[in-house]
């Protein structure tokens, strides 16, 4: 089918309902959904390809969601290039692109939000109060409108993935949440729409995030399980980069995200660092390898 650009929630619901009826299978066609805020890059397109491989129909949404930005954050600076995004989606064989207006997603008098308690009090949730309330609310609304069988997210946003998976499970949402590997630039910098806002020197310097994560991963492989020791080593490395300003570096349980003192099972090392006005995040999941005797301080 030719790619459709859909502007309203009503039209999006009608499209999804039509696809359900059109399939030869008893249950109709399956719909894979990639929610985005636009400024699409290879990371997004890798999600589109995964969705295409696993579903009959692929829908991408492009919506810069105002409710997940704080009053002093970069909502107005967030990169936007709808024409390029639509061209990229068409090239990747996307069936429909949902581009709603804020007034349609949040009608006058809107006052209902989705919150999650445990997973949002740490990491970016602590650094950006209210952020995940906006993320969960818009994702829940998008899931209700698009009605997908599966939604695809990148591991770069590790906490977001965990929070959305919990919401889907807790609210009995009838879809799978699929988390796909982080896609990186040749320097190791995780691909992000916000990378477009970096000055050249900041983009070069931002490679230190991946280098710091690799340093910590190697430390765990060598038997260092003290979160404090690993974080100190990462802070020292990033602290040498003149344009970098650390927001947080934390090590938490891979499932609960709660901070841990020692890595004795799957853990996520996560960080947020500002380069100029641009805040970047990254993470790496680590597990002490079998046969390595942990080195407690």
N, C-alpha and C positions, 0 to 999 in steps of 0.2 A: 504494500500500500504506500501511497505518497505520504510523506511526513505532514502531520497536521499540527498547527499552532493553535492551542486552545487557551482562551483568555478568561473564562469564567468557571466557577465551581459547577454550575448547572451543566455546562457543556462537557466538562470533564467527566462528570458522573454518567452522562449519556454515552460518551465514547466508551467508557469502561463497560457499561451494560451491553452495548452493541457488540463488543469483542467477546463477551461471555456467551452471547447467543450465536455468534458466527462460527465458532469452532466445531469441528467434526466430532471432537471428543464429547462424551456425555456431560462433562463439567464445563465445556467451553474452552476457549483459549486461556492460557495462563498469562498473567501480566507481571513483568518485572519492572520495578520502580527505582529510579535513582534520584533522590531529592538533592538539589544543589541550590546554592545562592548565586550561580552564574560565574562569569570569568573562568570558563571551563578550561581545563588543562589535561595533560595525559593521565593524571590520577583519576579524574572524573571519567575519562573515556575508557580506562581500564575497567571501571565499574559497569559502564554501558556494555562492554564486550562480554563480561561475565553474565550480566542480565540477559543478553541476547543468546548466549550459549545455553541458558537454563530455562528460557521462557519463549512463548510464541509471540508476545507483544512486549515492546519496551517503551516505557514512559519516563521522560526526564522532566522534573520541575525546575524552574528558575524563579526564585523568589528571595530577595534580600529581606529577611524577616526582622522587622523592627523590634519585636519584643525580646529578642535575645541580645540586644545591645544595651549597655549601660549609658547613662546620660553623658559621660565624658569619653565614650569609645568611638570607634571609627565607622559608624553607620554611613555617614555621608562620604567618607573616603573609600569605602569598600569598592573594589573595582567592578565596573559594569561595562559590558560590551555585548549587548543582545544580538546584534547582527552576526558577529563572529561566533557566538555560541550556537545560534541557529544553523549557521553554515557547518560548524563542526558536528552538530547532532545529525544533520542530514547526511553528511559524509559517513558517519558511523552507522547509518541505517536505523536511527531512532524512529519509532512509529508516530509518537506524539510528544510535543513539548508543551507543558502546562506552565503558562506565564500569567499568574493571577495578579490582580491589583490588591494593594493592601486593604482597600475599602471593601473588597469582596471577602478577603480572608478574615478581616476584623471589622465587622459591621458596627455601626454606631451603637454605643451602649455595651459593647463587648466587655464581659467581666468574669469569664470562666477560664481558669488556667489548670494545667496539669503539673503537679509537683511530685518529686520523688525524694524521700527523706535521707536514707543512709549514703547513697553513692554520690550525692551532690554537695556534701559538706567539706570535701577535700579537693586538692588539685585546683583545676580551673573554677570549680564551684566555690571554693573559698576565695579565690582571687577575683572572681567576677560574680558578685552576688546577684541572683536573679537570672543569670544567663541560662541555666538549664531549665528553669521554668518556661522561658521562651522557646527553647529548643524542643522540649517535650510537648508543649502546647501546639506548636506549628506542625510537628511530625504527626501527632495524633490527628490533627485536622486534615493533613495531607493524606494520611492513610485512609481516613473515612471518605474523602472525596475520590481518590484514585482507585481505592479498593484493590490493591495489588495482592498477588500471592507471595511475593518476596520483595524486600527492600534492601538495597545495597549501599554499604557505607565503607569508608576507608579506615584502616587501623591507625592512621596518623591521629585521628580524633578518638583515641582509645577510650577516654572517659565517656565521651558522647555515645560511643557504641555500647558500652556497658549499661549506661543509663537507659538508652532506648530499648535494649534487649530486656531489661528488667520491666520497663513500662509495658512492653508487648506481652510479657508473661503475666504480670500482675493484673492487667486489664483484659486478659483473654482475647487479645487482638488476633484475628485469623490470618496471620501472615508470618513468614520466616524473616528473620533479620540476618542478613549475610554480611560478614565482615571480611574484607579483602585486604591483601597486603599493601603496605605503604609503597607508593611509587616515588622514586628519588631522582633528583637531577644528578648529572655525572659527579658533582662535588660531594654527593651524599645528602644535600639539603632536601628535606621532604617537600614534594611539590605542594604548593598552596596558592590559592588565588591572591593572598596577601603578598606573595613574593613580588608581585608586580609593583608594589609600593616601595620596594627597597631601592636605595641608591646603589650604584655599582659596587662601591667599597663595602656597603652593608651586606650585599648579596654574597660577596666573597667571604666576608667575616662570618656570615651565618652558617657556613659549613662547619663551624666549631661545634654546633649542636650535635651533629652526627658523630663527630670525632669524640666528643665527651661521652656519648652513649656507648660507643665502641670501647672506650677506655674502661668504663664501668663493667661492660660485659666481659671484657678480658679479665678484669679483676675478679669477677665471680668465677670465671672458668679456672682461675689460678687458686681459688679457694677462699677468697676474701668475701665474707658474708655480712660484715658490719655495714649497715646502711649509712651510718655516720661517716665511716672511712671512705666509702665510695662517693658519697655526696661531696665530701671535702675535696677529693681528687678532681671531681667534675667542676666544682666551683673554682678551683685553682686554675684549671685549664681555660675555662671560659673567661675568668677574670683577667687573663692576659690579652683578651681581644678588646681593643679600645672602643669599638662602637656597641659592644654588648652590655646590656644591663639586665641582670637576672631578676625575674619575677619570682620563680620558685623552682627548686629541684626537689623531688620527693621520690621515695621508693615505697610502694604499697603492695598489699596482697593483690594478685592478678585478678581475683574475682570481686572481692569486697572493696578494693582500692584503699582500704584503711592503712595508714602508715605502719611500717614494721621496723623493728630494730635490727633484725637479722634475717637474711635471705636463706630460708631452709626449704623452700618450695617455690612454685611459680610466682614470680613477682614482676611488677611493672615499674620500670624506671621512667619517670615522666618529668618534663621540664617545660617552662615557658620563659622566654627571653625576649626583651625588646631590643630592636636595632633602630635607633632613631625613634620614629613614631609608630613603627610596625612591630607588633607583638606576634611571635612565632611559637608554635608548640611542636613537640616531638616526643617520642617514647620508644622504648624497647622492652620486650618481655624476656626475662632471663630465668633460668633454673640452674641451680648448682649441678654440675655433671656427676653422673655416677662414678664412684671410685675416688673422687677428690675429697680429701679430708678438710672440712671447713676450718678456717682460721678465725676463731673468736679472739677478740682483743683481750 
